[in-house]
Amino acid sequence: MSRLILVRHAAPVIDADKPSADWPLSDAGRGAAAALAEQIAPLAPAVLVSGAEPKMVGTARAIGDRLGMANTPLERLNEHARRSTPFGDRESFRASIQGLFSRPGERIYGDESADETYGRWAAAMDRVLALARGRPVVAVSGGTAISLFVSRRTGIDPFAFWKALRLPQAFVLATEPWRIEETIG
């Protein structure tokens, strides 16, 4: 049985004038990611990958520095694509995410549908898991993509899972059968 440790990135520097995909990791986020790494360490991860967005790479770098691991950034593990859509206020954003989850086959928010995000993300993650050959994998990404993946692999409600996420947070998943074994952070 493989073990997958999914990490939602730590707190970024929010800049409403830039797409969220361009936000860097904040200093507080860097510290929180390093603290999360201490909690992940007993799981003895062997592979560290992340999306290629700055906040994801920064979170993975902070984790990797603590664990003595190099990160491999993969664009296919990026967050749900929404470069063309402004962040807006939190309530509008929340409503948009709820719509994304409730109408997964439609591009109702951002540049790809929930189904497209899941397909891209799951194919990349399955490839990483295959190459890891049963060794524990840490993967850092965004909350929407992680919620889509976890919900479809485990059967939980994606919006409820997404609403409960924190920055940063890790989920330890068993793969045979898929289930959440532990929540860290």
C-alpha positions in Angstrom: 0.0 0.0 0.0 1.3 3.4 -1.0 1.0 6.4 1.3 0.4 9.9 -0.1 0.8 13.0 2.0 -1.1 15.8 0.4 -0.1 19.3 1.6 -2.1 22.4 1.0 0.4 25.2 0.5 1.1 27.7 3.4 -0.1 31.3 3.5 1.0 33.4 0.5 1.5 37.1 0.1 -1.9 38.1 -1.3 -1.8 40.7 -4.1 -5.3 41.4 -5.5 -3.6 42.9 -8.6 -2.1 39.6 -9.6 -3.5 36.1 -10.3 -3.3 33.8 -7.2 -1.1 31.5 -9.3 1.6 34.2 -9.0 1.5 34.8 -5.3 4.7 34.0 -3.4 4.9 32.3 0.0 4.8 34.7 2.9 7.4 34.7 5.7 4.8 33.4 8.1 3.8 30.7 5.6 7.5 29.6 5.3 7.6 29.2 9.1 4.3 27.3 9.2 5.5 25.0 6.4 8.7 24.2 8.3 6.7 23.4 11.4 4.4 21.2 9.4 7.5 19.4 8.1 8.4 18.4 11.6 5.0 16.7 11.9 5.4 15.0 8.6 9.0 13.7 9.3 7.9 10.6 11.2 6.1 9.4 8.1 9.6 9.1 6.4 8.6 10.5 3.0 10.9 9.5 0.1 9.6 11.8 -2.7 8.6 15.5 -2.6 6.7 17.1 -5.5 4.7 20.3 -5.8 2.8 22.4 -8.3 5.0 25.0 -10.0 3.2 28.0 -8.5 5.5 30.2 -6.2 3.4 29.5 -3.1 3.6 25.8 -3.7 7.3 25.7 -4.5 8.0 27.8 -1.5 6.0 25.5 0.8 7.7 22.5 -0.7 11.1 24.1 -0.3 10.5 24.8 3.4 9.4 21.2 3.9 12.3 19.9 1.9 14.8 22.0 3.8 13.6 20.5 7.1 13.5 16.9 5.8 16.6 17.0 3.6 14.7 16.4 0.4 14.7 18.1 -3.0 11.4 19.2 -4.5 10.3 18.4 -8.1 7.9 21.1 -9.3 5.3 19.8 -11.8 3.0 22.2 -13.6 0.3 19.5 -13.8 0.0 19.6 -10.0 -0.9 23.3 -10.1 -4.2 24.6 -8.7 -7.4 24.8 -10.6 -6.6 27.2 -13.5 -8.1 30.6 -12.9 -5.6 33.2 -14.2 -8.3 35.0 -16.2 -10.5 35.4 -13.1 -9.9 38.0 -10.4 -9.8 36.8 -6.8 -12.5 39.3 -5.7 -14.0 39.2 -2.2 -14.0 36.1 -0.1 -17.8 35.5 -0.4 -17.8 35.7 -4.2 -14.8 33.4 -4.3 -16.5 30.9 -2.0 -19.6 31.0 -4.1 -17.5 30.4 -7.3 -15.8 27.4 -5.7 -19.1 25.9 -4.6 -20.4 26.3 -8.2 -17.3 24.7 -9.6 -17.8 21.6 -7.4 -21.6 21.5 -8.0 -21.2 21.7 -11.8 -18.0 19.8 -12.4 -18.3 19.4 -16.2 -18.7 23.1 -16.9 -16.2 25.9 -17.0 -18.2 28.2 -14.8 -15.3 29.7 -12.9 -11.7 30.1 -14.2 -10.1 28.5 -17.2 -10.9 24.8 -16.6 -13.7 22.8 -15.2 -13.5 20.7 -12.1 -13.4 17.6 -14.3 -10.5 19.0 -16.3 -8.6 20.0 -13.1 -9.1 16.5 -11.6 -8.1 14.8 -14.8 -4.9 16.7 -15.2 -4.0 16.5 -11.5 -4.9 12.8 -11.0 -2.9 11.7 -14.0 0.2 13.5 -12.7 -0.3 12.2 -9.2 -0.9 8.6 -10.4 2.4 8.9 -12.4 4.3 10.1 -9.4 2.9 7.3 -7.2 3.9 4.7 -9.8 7.4 6.1 -10.0 7.7 6.1 -6.2 7.1 2.4 -6.2 5.3 2.3 -2.8 7.5 4.8 -1.1 5.7 7.7 0.8 5.1 10.8 -1.4 4.6 14.4 -0.2 2.7 16.5 -2.8 2.1 20.2 -2.3 -0.7 22.0 -4.2 -3.7 24.2 -3.8 -6.9 23.6 -1.9 -9.3 23.3 -4.8 -7.2 20.7 -6.7 -6.5 18.7 -3.5 -10.3 18.8 -2.7 -11.2 17.5 -6.1 -8.6 14.7 -5.8 -9.5 13.6 -2.3 -13.2 13.8 -2.8 -13.1 11.7 -5.9 -10.8 9.1 -4.5 -12.5 8.8 -1.1 -16.1 9.7 -1.8 -16.3 12.7 0.6 -18.0 15.9 -0.3 -15.6 18.3 -2.0 -17.1 21.6 -0.9 -17.3 20.6 2.7 -13.7 19.3 2.6 -12.5 22.6 0.9 -14.3 24.8 3.4 -12.5 23.1 6.3 -9.0 23.5 4.8 -6.3 25.5 6.6 -3.0 27.0 5.5 -0.9 24.8 5.5 -2.4 21.4 6.2 -1.5 17.9 5.4 -3.6 14.8 4.7 -2.2 11.3 4.9 -3.9 9.1 2.4 -3.7 5.3 2.0 -4.2 4.2 -1.6 -5.5 0.7 -1.2 -8.4 1.4 -0.7 -8.2 5.2 -0.9 -9.0 6.8 2.5 -7.8 9.6 4.8 -5.7 8.1 7.6 -4.6 11.3 9.3 -5.0 15.1 9.2 -1.9 17.1 10.2 -2.0 20.8 11.0 
